[in-house]
Amino acid sequence: MNAAARIRTTLIIAVLSLNAFLLTSCRFGVSLYLLMHVDLSHAALNAVSVALMTCVAAPLGGIIADKYPPTRLFIALTFCFALLCTGYGFALVAQHNLIAITVTLLGIIFGFFTAFSSPNQKVLMAYSAPTGEKTKFLASMRMWINLSRLAAPAITGIFVDICNPLIFFTSIAIVMILAALPLLLVNLNQQAQNSANNTKTGSNKTAGFAASLHYMKSTPWLIVLGAVSALQSGSWLAAFRLMGAHHCLTLFHSASTWGS
C-alpha cells in the first residue's frame, strides 16, 4: 500500500469510527435525557419504537445505499443527523405542553435514521478497502468502530450529567459535520468507477454487503471483535454509574413516574 492509499485508508477509518461514536452517544443521550427530563414511560416507548422502526429502516437504507455514491450519501445523512440533533436539543429545553410528544417523536426519527444509514456505512467500508488487503482492512475498521461504540455510553453519561441538553446535542451536531467533511477529499471518481464495475457485472446489489462481511474470514480479528462486542453489551452500566445514578433512581422511585 502506497502512502496516498494509507492516508486515505486512515482517514476513512477515523471518520467512520468518530461517526459511530457520535451516533451511539446521541442514541444513549436520548434515553438518558428522556429519563431525566420527561419520564420513564416515554423512555420505554422510545426504546420500543426505535426497535420496531429499525426493522423497516435498515432494508430501505440498503436499497438507497446501492443507488447513490456512498461518500455523498454519507455526508448527506450526516447533515440530516446534525439537524435532528440540534432540533432535539431545542425541544428538550423548550417550555411547551407538547414537549414530551415532540421529544419522543424526534427520538424515534433519530432511531430510524441510525438504522437507515447503517447499510451506507457498510458499502462505504467495502468500496474503500484496498485491493489485496480487504480482509485485514475491514477487520481493523470494524474493530475501531466497535471500540468507539464501546466507549460512547460511558463518556456520554459524564457529559449528560454536566451539560445542558441544547449544548450536548448541538456540540455533537457540529462535531459530526466537521468529522464528515474530510471525506470530500476521498477520490469520488474511484468510487464511481467501482460502482460502475459492480453494475456491469450485475453484483451491485450484493457487493457492498458481501465485502463488508468478508472480514469474518480472519479468525484472530474475529476473536478480538467478539470480546469487544461482549464488553459493549455491558457498557451502559459504566455510564449509569458515571452519570450520577441518583437521577435515574429518583425518577424510578418517584410516585409521579408511575402515575400515582
VEXGUNU-247888 format. One record per residue (C-alpha): residue in three letters; x, y, z. Coordinates in steps of 0.5 Angstrom, whole numbers, padded with zeros to 4 digits, always signed. Layout:
<sites>
alaXYZ ...
</sites>
This chain:
<sites>
met+0000+0000+0000 asn+0003+0007-0002 ala+0003+0013+0002 ala-0003+0016-0001 ala-0007+0010+0000 arg-0005+0009+0007 ile-0007+0016+0009 arg-0014+0015+0005 thr-0015+0009+0009 thr-0013+0012+0016 leu-0018+0018+0014 ile-0024+0013+0013 ile-0023+0009+0019 ala-0022+0016+0023 val-0028+0019+0020 leu-0033+0012+0021 ser-0030+0011+0028 leu-0032+0018+0030 asn-0038+0018+0027 ala-0040+0011+0030 phe-0038+0014+0037 leu-0043+0020+0036 leu-0049+0016+0034 thr-0048+0012+0040 ser-0047+0018+0044 cys-0054+0021+0041 arg-0058+0015+0042 phe-0055+0014+0049 gly-0056+0021+0051 val-0063+0021+0048 ser-0065+0015+0053 leu-0062+0019+0059 tyr-0065+0026+0058 leu-0072+0022+0057 leu-0071+0019+0064 met-0068+0026+0067 his-0073+0031+0063 val-0079+0027+0061 asp-0081+0021+0065 leu-0080+0013+0065 ser-0086+0011+0060 his-0083+0016+0055 ala-0076+0013+0055 ala-0079+0006+0055 leu-0084+0008+0049 asn-0078+0011+0045 ala-0074+0004+0046 val-0079+0000+0044 ser-0081+0005+0038 val-0074+0005+0035 ala-0073-0003+0035 leu-0079-0003+0031 met-0077+0002+0026 thr-0070-0001+0025 cys-0074-0007+0022 val-0077-0002+0017 ala-0071+0003+0016 ala-0065-0002+0015 pro-0068-0005+0009 leu-0070+0002+0006 gly-0063+0004+0008 gly-0060-0002+0004 ile-0064+0000-0002 ile-0061+0007-0002 ala-0054+0005-0001 asp-0054+0001-0007 lys-0056+0007-0012 tyr-0052+0013-0010 pro-0045+0015-0009 pro-0043+0012-0002 thr-0039+0018+0000 arg-0044+0023-0002 leu-0050+0019+0001 phe-0046+0019+0008 ile-0045+0027+0008 ala-0052+0028+0007 leu-0054+0023+0012 thr-0049+0026+0017 phe-0052+0033+0016 cys-0059+0030+0017 phe-0057+0027+0024 ala-0054+0034+0025 leu-0060+0038+0024 leu-0064+0033+0028 cys-0059+0033+0034 thr-0060+0041+0034 gly-0067+0040+0034 tyr-0067+0035+0039 gly-0063+0040+0044 phe-0068+0046+0043 ala-0074+0041+0044 leu-0071+0039+0051 val-0070+0046+0053 ala-0077+0049+0051 gln-0082+0050+0055 his-0088+0047+0052 asn-0094+0043+0053 leu-0092+0038+0047 ile-0085+0038+0049 ala-0086+0030+0052 ile-0089+0028+0045 thr-0084+0032+0041 val-0078+0029+0044 thr-0081+0022+0044 leu-0082+0023+0036 leu-0075+0026+0035 gly-0072+0020+0039 ile-0076+0015+0034 ile-0074+0019+0028 phe-0067+0019+0030 gly-0067+0012+0031 phe-0070+0011+0024 phe-0064+0015+0021 thr-0059+0011+0025 ala-0061+0004+0022 phe-0062+0007+0015 ser-0055+0010+0015 ser-0052+0003+0017 pro-0052+0000+0010 asn-0049+0006+0007 gln-0043+0006+0012 lys-0042-0002+0010 val-0042+0000+0003 leu-0037+0006+0004 met-0033+0001+0008 ala-0033-0004+0002 tyr-0031+0001-0003 ser-0025+0004+0001 ala-0022-0003+0002 pro-0015-0003-0001 thr-0014-0009-0006 gly-0011-0015-0003 glu-0012-0013+0004 lys-0019-0013+0004 thr-0020-0018+0010 lys-0015-0014+0014 phe-0017-0007+0013 leu-0025-0009+0014 ala-0023-0012+0021 ser-0019-0007+0023 met-0024-0002+0021 arg-0030-0006+0025 met-0025-0006+0031 trp-0024+0001+0031 ile-0032+0002+0030 asn-0034-0002+0036 leu-0029+0001+0041 ser-0032+0007+0039 arg-0039+0005+0041 leu-0036+0001+0047 ala-0033+0008+0050 ala-0039+0012+0048 pro-0044+0011+0053 ala-0039+0012+0059 ile-0037+0018+0056 thr-0044+0020+0054 gly-0046+0019+0062 ile-0041+0024+0064 phe-0043+0030+0059 val-0050+0029+0060 asp-0050+0030+0068 ile-0046+0036+0067 cys-0048+0039+0060 asn-0055+0043+0058 pro-0059+0039+0053 leu-0058+0044+0048 ile-0051+0045+0049 phe-0050+0037+0049 phe-0054+0036+0042 thr-0051+0042+0039 ser-0044+0040+0040 ile-0045+0033+0037 ala-0048+0036+0031 ile-0042+0041+0030 val-0037+0035+0031 met-0041+0031+0027 ile-0041+0035+0021 leu-0034+0037+0022 ala-0032+0030+0022 ala-0035+0028+0016 leu-0032+0034+0011 pro-0025+0030+0010 leu-0029+0025+0006 leu-0030+0030+0001 leu-0022+0029+0000 val-0023+0022-0002 asn-0023+0020-0009 leu-0030+0020-0011 asn-0028+0018-0018 gln-0025+0012-0016 gln-0032+0010-0012 ala-0036+0012-0018 gln-0031+0007-0022 asn-0032+0002-0017 ser-0040+0003-0017 ala-0040+0002-0025 asn-0036-0004-0025 asn-0040-0007-0020 thr-0046-0005-0024 lys-0043-0008-0030 thr-0042-0015-0027 gly-0049-0015-0024 ser-0047-0015-0017 asn-0048-0008-0015 lys-0054-0010-0010 thr-0049-0015-0006 ala-0042-0013-0007 gly-0042-0008-0001 phe-0045-0013+0004 ala-0041-0019+0002 ala-0035-0015+0002 ser-0037-0012+0009 leu-0038-0019+0012 his-0031-0021+0009 tyr-0027-0019+0015 met-0030-0025+0019 lys-0025-0030+0015 ser-0020-0027+0019 thr-0020-0031+0026 pro-0016-0027+0030 trp-0019-0021+0029 leu-0026-0024+0030 ile-0024-0026+0037 val-0022-0019+0038 leu-0029-0017+0036 gly-0032-0022+0040 ala-0029-0019+0046 val-0030-0012+0044 ser-0038-0014+0043 ala-0038-0017+0050 leu-0036-0011+0053 gln-0040-0007+0049 ser-0046-0010+0051 gly-0045-0008+0059 ser-0042-0001+0058 trp-0049+0002+0060 leu-0047+0000+0067 ala-0041+0004+0067 ala-0045+0010+0064 phe-0050+0009+0069 arg-0045+0010+0075 leu-0041+0015+0072 met-0047+0020+0070 gly-0050+0020+0077 ala-0054+0015+0079 his-0059+0019+0083 his-0062+0022+0077 cys-0065+0015+0075 leu-0066+0013+0082 thr-0070+0019+0084 leu-0074+0018+0078 phe-0075+0011+0079 his-0078+0012+0086 ser-0082+0018+0084 ala-0089+0017+0085 ser-0091+0021+0079 thr-0086+0017+0075 trp-0092+0011+0076 gly-0098+0016+0075 ser-0100+0015+0083 
</sites>
